[in-house]
Amino acid sequence: MTIHYPNGQQPVQHYNTHNELPTPHKSIYAKRGMSLEDEINHSNQYYLARHIAVIHKKPTPIQLVKVDYPKRSAAVIKEAYFRRPSTTDYNGVYRGYYIDFDAKETRNKNSFPLKNFHPHQIQHMRECVAQGGICFAFIKFTELDLLYLLPASNLFKYWDQQQNGGRKSILRTDIAKEGYQIHYQLNPRLPYLNAVDKIIAAKA
């Protein structure tokens, strides 16, 4: 049966943790054309295969509308709808810490629009941080091919300023100053746990 995914997305490819991961082309241009989600998924599979971290993309909630039962041992979904994810994109465990983050892309070159986040996502991250979790946002400026990891505490600051009449976006220069730039490499494609190590060190 063919399964259609929202926005033309394809299911995440899972790799055998006992085998080598597929190696990206060594050209620095190999990353072009991949979505941020694809890049994160590849990196997470690398970390999982080497027992470094267990971090996965959260499944998209589905609302079943019609299910047929042609026989007792089988069920056929006839109609279903994809619902908006209730929280963030990814979660897992690293070094004993709960990890939770969202991934966003923008074609803007100089700022990141805060409207790309939903209030319930910000509230979810606040609750996770209050319990000692590590939360952050991946922000990619696609036109510049620049990628940053912004800690949740910094994101909250700009979100709250917006609610009080401040800017409705975060300047790229501020993201570069307060976050961590993630540089592409061969494996993992996005070595973002290096930045997470710095967030953990700041908590100590």
N, C-alpha and C positions, 0 to 999 in steps of 0.2 A: 504494500500500500504506500502510495506517495503521501508524504507529510509536507504541508506547506508552512513555512515559518514566516513570522511577521517581518516586513521591510526587506524581504528577500534574503534574510539571514539563513545560513546553513548551520546544521548541528555541529557542536564542537567536536573536533577530532581528538580521540583519546589514544594515547600511545601506551604500548606495553612497557611497564616500568622496569622490566628485565632486559629490554633492548635499548639500543641507542636511539635518541630522538632524531627525527629528520633534520639534516643540517641545512640551514639557509644558505643561499648563494653568498659567496664571500664578498661580493661587491657591496659597497656602501649604499648602492641604490636598490639593493634587494628588498629593503623595507618598504619602498614606495608601492602604493597600491593596496597595502594591507590596512585594514581598519584597526583602530586602537584596541578594540575587543580581541581581534585575532592575535595581535602582538602580546597582549596580556595573557591570553589563553596559552599561547606557545610557551611563554615564560613560566607560567604556573605548572605546565606539564613537565618542564625541565626541573623545576624545584621539587616536584612530587617524585619524579623518577630517581632523583638523588637524595631523597629522604631529608630535604632541607626544610620544606614547609608543605602544608596541606591547605591549599586555597583553591576554591572552585567558584565558578559563576553560578549564581542562584538561578534556579529554573524559573521560567516565566509562568505565572499562575494562569490556569486555564479554567474557564467556566463551561462545564458540560451542559448542553441544552437538550440533546436527544441521543439516547443510547438504545440500541436494539439488542435483544437477547435471542439469537436464532436457536441456541441450545444452551443448556445449563452451564456448560464448561467454557462458553465463549461469550464475549460482549463486543459489539461493533459500535463505535462512536460515529453517529451520523451528523451531528452538528455540535460545534464547540467554538468558543470565542477566546481570544487572547485578551487578558485583562492587564491593566497597567501594573508593573511590579510594585509591590507594597513598600519596599525599602530601598536598599542599594544594590549594586550589581554583583559584588563579590564578598565572600567572607571565608574565614578559615582560621588556622592556628599556626603560629610561628614562634619558636623559642618560649613556649608556654603562654603567649599572649594571644588573645582573641583579636583577629584582624578583620576589619570591615571597611570597604571603600567603594566609591563610585567612579566611573570613567566617563569623561565628557570631551567632546571635540568641538572646536569652533573654527570658522573660516575667517573670523576677525583677526587682524594682525596686531592690534595694540591693546586689546582688552578682552576679558571674558565676561559675557552677560550672565548675571546671577539668575536670570529667569530660566536658565538651563537646569537649575535645581528646583525641586518641589519642596514645599514646606514640610511634608511628612518625611522626606529624606533627611532634611536637616534635623528634625526632631529625633529621628531614629539614631542618627550619629551622636547627638547630644546624650541620649540615653546610654549608648554603648560606651562613650567616653566616661560617663559618670560611674560606670561599673569597672573602669580600669582598662577598657579595650583601646586598641590602636585604630584610629579612624583617619582617613584622608581622602583627597580627591585627586585622581589623575586628570590633568588638563592638557590637552594637545592642541596647539595652534597649527592646524593642518597646512595652511598656506606657507608657513615658515618651517614646517617640519620640526617644531620645538615641542618638547614634552617635559612637563613638570609634575612633581608630587607636592601637593599643598596640604599640610597638616590640618586636621579638622578645626583646631583652635583658631587658626588664622582665618579659615573659611567662615567660622561663626562670627568673627569680628566684623567682616565685611557684610555678612548677611544682616546682622543687627543694625549696622550703620544704615543700610538700605531701608530697613523698616522705620528708621527714625529720620528719613528724608535725605539720606546720603546718596552716593553714587549707586547706580543700578548695575554696575559692572566692576570688575577688579582689573586694574591696569596690569599689563603684562610685566612692566618693570617691577611692580610690587610683588607679583607672583614669583619672579626671578629672585627677588631679594629675600622673601620670607619662606619660599619653598625650596625644593631640591630639583635641579635639572637632571633628567634621566637621559643618559647618552646610550645610543644603540651600540650593541656589540653582537658577536656571533652567537654565543650561547651563554646565558639566556639572552634572548633578544632585548628584553628590558630588565636590567639588573636592579630592579626597584627595591629589593630587600636591603641593599646597601643604605638607602635612605631611611628605611624603616629602622635599621640598626641605630641610626642617629636620633630618631624620635624616641626610641627606647632608652638610649643613653641620657637624653634630656629629662626623662622621667625619674631617673635614679637620683 
